[in-house]
Amino acid sequence: MSARATTQSRIRLAPGRHVHAEKPRDCHVLLYPTGMVQLNECAAAILALCDGTRTREEIIAHILPRTREADLAVDVRAFLDVARERGWIIES
């Protein structure tokens, strides 16, 4: 986590980024000014929760009941770290 991000930081998509359902290809993509990234179902669900109202732990708590896999918390944290590093999300 960055120096500014805390356990109470709210996560939102960075400006110019949004998750979009690609109906012809039956998938989700993250659109951003210079391109797009195809997302798997779990990544799309995580990013859909990044609306500025939830912390990391609230996002994890929301995802875990769907999957019932406790080890997934580590994966969600790792995905959020990568998403922040790539500029997809902002924690504030």
C-alpha positions in Angstrom: 0.0 0.0 0.0 1.2 3.5 -0.7 2.0 6.0 2.1 -1.3 7.7 1.6 -3.4 4.5 1.3 -4.6 3.1 4.6 -6.8 0.3 5.7 -9.6 2.8 5.6 -8.8 4.1 2.2 -11.7 3.9 -0.3 -10.9 2.4 -3.7 -12.3 3.7 -7.0 -11.4 3.3 -10.6 -8.9 5.9 -11.9 -10.3 8.6 -14.1 -11.0 7.5 -17.6 -11.3 3.8 -16.7 -14.4 1.8 -16.6 -15.5 -1.8 -16.8 -17.7 -2.7 -19.8 -19.5 -5.9 -20.8 -18.6 -7.1 -24.3 -21.7 -8.9 -25.2 -20.5 -10.3 -28.6 -17.5 -11.8 -26.9 -19.3 -12.7 -23.7 -16.6 -11.1 -21.5 -15.8 -7.9 -19.6 -13.1 -5.4 -20.4 -11.5 -2.6 -18.6 -11.5 0.4 -20.9 -8.9 3.2 -20.5 -7.8 6.1 -22.7 -5.0 4.2 -24.5 -6.6 0.8 -24.8 -8.4 -2.0 -23.0 -7.7 -5.2 -21.0 -9.9 -8.3 -21.1 -10.9 -9.3 -17.6 -11.9 -12.7 -16.2 -15.1 -12.9 -14.2 -13.5 -12.4 -10.8 -11.4 -9.4 -11.9 -14.5 -7.8 -13.4 -16.4 -8.4 -10.1 -13.6 -6.9 -8.1 -13.3 -3.8 -10.3 -17.1 -3.3 -10.3 -16.9 -2.9 -6.6 -14.2 -0.2 -6.9 -16.7 2.7 -6.8 -15.2 4.8 -4.1 -17.5 3.6 -1.3 -15.5 0.5 -0.2 -12.2 -0.3 1.4 -10.0 -3.2 0.4 -11.4 -5.3 3.3 -15.0 -4.5 2.3 -14.3 -5.5 -1.3 -12.8 -8.8 -0.1 -15.8 -9.4 2.3 -18.2 -8.8 -0.6 -16.3 -11.2 -2.9 -15.7 -14.0 -0.5 -19.3 -15.0 0.3 -19.8 -15.6 -3.5 -16.9 -18.0 -3.7 -16.5 -19.5 -0.2 -12.8 -19.8 -0.8 -10.9 -18.2 2.1 -7.6 -18.3 0.2 -9.1 -16.0 -2.4 -8.6 -13.0 0.0 -4.8 -13.2 -0.7 -5.5 -13.2 -4.5 -7.9 -10.3 -4.2 -5.4 -8.2 -2.3 -2.7 -9.1 -4.9 -5.0 -8.2 -7.8 -5.8 -4.8 -6.1 -2.0 -4.2 -5.7 -1.4 -4.9 -9.4 -4.4 -2.8 -10.4 -3.1 0.1 -8.4 0.4 -0.3 -9.9 -1.0 -0.3 -13.4 -3.0 2.9 -12.7 -6.4 1.2 -12.9 -7.6 2.1 -9.4 -6.9 4.9 -6.9 -7.0 4.5 -3.1 -7.8 7.6 -1.1 
